[in-house]
């Protein structure tokens, strides 16, 4: 049996994730948090719940990031417990991280127009995929022309989950036909990285507006047109409709009507 050092245990765990068919993005996230976690003890078997809590508390992370880090720790030590490397997972008794409901911040129609006007041909396609199809930066960077079958675009999202999007935008459909391979070639497995994709989107948007706001714009506009959370969430790649709700900025008129109805 290999010694229970960080490199050995991380190697075995990543091998376990690959054997289970986990998506490459998921594996990169786990590898990153485990590389940071190595600071808390000389070897994984010395990690205690107290040390894990101190590690989670010392980083100035947003709630979503803290929850991700805690999730990786829980899965890693559960693997070690299941394999008999430790008697009990130190992450078992961690208090779950609470992520407050976010406030929708959709890009306005004028901001989308600015991005389409200011961007080069490559970035304009990225804007269209985010604003008109609801794709994340980590999905945009991997889009291939041959993912389009003439009717729908196949997208591999978080956790390796596959979904289909009935693209309606003519410029995107033309780009799919013109380029059967990666639309945005780069050095990460043949395509651009999610971080660089997000950076390019941010460059063509006004200050304070991120590329993710384009995805919020899609969720908001799509819901206002359909009032169908399930369908909007399916296009956006959400497992739960509660997640979709965080992307939707409600119209003011129905809110005014709701309040007015309660008046004498």
MOHULIN-V387887 format. One record per residue. N is the residue number from 0. RES is the residue in one small letter. OMEGA is omega in radians with two decimals (999 if undefined). BURIAL is I if it has 16 or more other C-alpha atoms within 10 Angstrom, else O. Layout:
n;res;omega;burial
N;RES;OMEGA;BURIAL
N;RES;OMEGA;BURIAL
This chain:
n;res;omega;burial
0;x;3.13;O
1;x;3.10;O
2;x;-3.03;O
3;x;3.08;O
4;x;3.10;O
5;x;-3.12;I
6;x;-3.11;O
7;x;-3.11;O
8;x;3.11;I
9;x;3.12;I
10;x;3.14;O
11;x;-3.13;O
12;x;3.11;I
13;x;3.07;I
14;x;3.09;O
15;x;3.13;O
16;x;3.14;I
17;x;3.13;O
18;x;3.12;O
19;x;3.10;O
20;x;3.12;O
21;x;-3.11;O
22;x;-3.12;I
23;x;3.11;O
24;x;3.10;O
25;x;-3.14;I
26;x;3.11;I
27;x;3.12;O
28;x;3.13;O
29;x;3.13;I
30;x;-3.13;I
31;x;-3.09;O
32;x;3.11;I
33;x;3.10;I
34;x;3.09;O
35;x;-3.09;O
36;x;-3.09;I
37;x;-3.08;I
38;x;-2.92;O
39;x;3.14;O
40;x;-3.13;O
41;x;3.11;O
42;x;-3.09;O
43;x;-3.09;I
44;x;3.12;I
45;x;-3.10;O
46;x;3.08;I
47;x;3.09;O
48;x;-3.13;O
49;x;3.13;O
50;x;3.10;O
51;x;3.13;I
52;x;3.11;O
53;x;3.12;O
54;x;3.13;I
55;x;-3.08;I
56;x;-3.01;O
57;x;-3.12;O
58;x;3.12;O
59;x;-3.08;O
60;x;2.98;O
61;x;-3.11;O
62;x;-3.13;O
63;x;3.13;O
64;x;3.13;O
65;x;3.11;I
66;x;3.11;I
67;x;3.14;I
68;x;3.12;I
69;x;3.12;I
70;x;3.11;I
71;x;3.12;I
72;x;-3.12;I
73;x;-3.11;I
74;x;-3.13;I
75;x;-3.09;I
76;x;3.02;I
77;x;3.07;I
78;x;-3.14;I
79;x;3.11;I
80;x;-3.13;O
81;x;-3.11;O
82;x;3.10;O
83;x;3.12;O
84;x;3.07;I
85;x;-3.12;I
86;x;-3.09;O
87;x;-3.13;O
88;x;3.09;I
89;x;-3.14;I
90;x;-3.03;I
91;x;-3.04;O
92;x;3.11;O
93;x;3.08;O
94;x;-3.13;O
95;x;3.11;O
96;x;3.10;O
97;x;3.10;O
98;x;-3.12;O
99;x;3.08;O
100;x;3.13;O
101;x;3.09;O
102;x;3.13;O
103;x;3.11;I
104;x;-3.11;I
105;x;3.00;I
106;x;3.13;I
107;x;3.13;O
108;x;3.13;O
109;x;3.12;O
110;x;3.06;I
111;x;3.13;I
112;x;3.11;O
113;x;-3.13;O
114;x;3.14;I
115;x;3.13;I
116;x;-3.04;O
117;x;-3.04;O
118;x;3.01;I
119;x;-3.04;O
120;x;3.14;O
121;x;-3.09;O
122;x;3.10;I
123;x;3.09;I
124;x;3.10;I
125;x;3.13;I
126;x;-3.14;I
127;x;3.14;I
128;x;3.14;I
129;x;-3.01;I
130;x;-3.06;I
131;x;-3.10;I
132;x;3.07;I
133;x;-3.10;I
134;x;2.99;I
135;x;3.09;I
136;x;-3.12;I
137;x;3.07;I
138;x;3.14;I
139;x;-3.04;I
140;x;-3.07;I
141;x;-3.10;I
142;x;3.07;I
143;x;3.10;I
144;x;-3.11;I
145;x;2.96;I
146;x;3.12;I
147;x;-3.09;I
148;x;-3.11;O
149;x;-3.14;O
150;x;-3.12;O
151;x;3.08;O
152;x;3.08;I
153;x;-3.12;I
154;x;3.04;I
155;x;-3.06;I
156;x;-3.11;I
157;x;3.12;I
158;x;-3.14;O
159;x;-3.13;O
160;x;-3.11;O
161;x;3.05;O
162;x;3.13;I
163;x;-3.13;I
164;x;3.11;I
165;x;-3.08;O
166;x;-3.13;I
167;x;-3.03;O
168;x;-3.09;O
169;x;-3.13;O
170;x;3.12;O
171;x;-3.14;I
172;x;3.10;I
173;x;3.13;O
174;x;3.11;O
175;x;-3.13;I
176;x;-3.07;O
177;x;-3.06;O
178;x;-3.12;O
179;x;-3.14;O
180;x;3.14;I
181;x;3.08;I
182;x;-3.08;I
183;x;-3.08;I
184;x;-3.14;I
185;x;-3.01;O
186;x;-3.13;O
187;x;-3.14;O
188;x;3.08;O
189;x;-3.10;O
190;x;3.09;I
191;x;3.08;I
192;x;3.07;I
193;x;-3.11;I
194;x;-3.13;O
195;x;3.08;O
196;x;3.11;I
197;x;3.12;I
198;x;3.12;O
199;x;3.11;I
200;x;-3.14;I
201;x;-3.10;I
202;x;-3.08;I
203;x;3.12;I
204;x;3.12;I
205;x;3.12;O
206;x;3.12;O
207;x;3.13;O
208;x;-3.11;I
209;x;3.08;I
210;x;-3.14;I
211;x;3.10;I
212;x;3.07;I
213;x;3.08;I
214;x;3.05;I
215;x;3.11;I
216;x;3.12;I
217;x;-3.11;I
218;x;-3.12;I
219;x;-3.10;I
220;x;-3.12;I
221;x;-3.14;I
222;x;3.13;I
223;x;-3.12;O
224;x;-3.01;O
225;x;-3.01;O
226;x;-3.10;O
227;x;-3.10;O
228;x;-3.08;I
229;x;-3.13;O
230;x;3.13;I
231;x;3.12;I
232;x;3.12;I
233;x;3.12;I
234;x;-3.08;I
235;x;3.11;I
236;x;3.12;I
237;x;3.07;I
238;x;-3.09;O
239;x;3.11;O
240;x;3.08;O
241;x;3.09;O
242;x;-3.13;I
243;x;-3.12;I
244;x;-3.09;I
245;x;-3.12;I
246;x;-2.96;I
247;x;3.04;I
248;x;-3.07;I
249;x;3.02;O
250;x;3.12;O
251;x;-3.05;O
252;x;3.11;O
253;x;3.11;O
254;x;3.09;O
255;x;-3.13;O
256;x;3.13;O
257;x;3.13;O
258;x;-3.13;O
259;x;-3.11;O
260;x;-3.10;O
261;x;-3.09;O
262;x;3.04;O
263;x;999;O
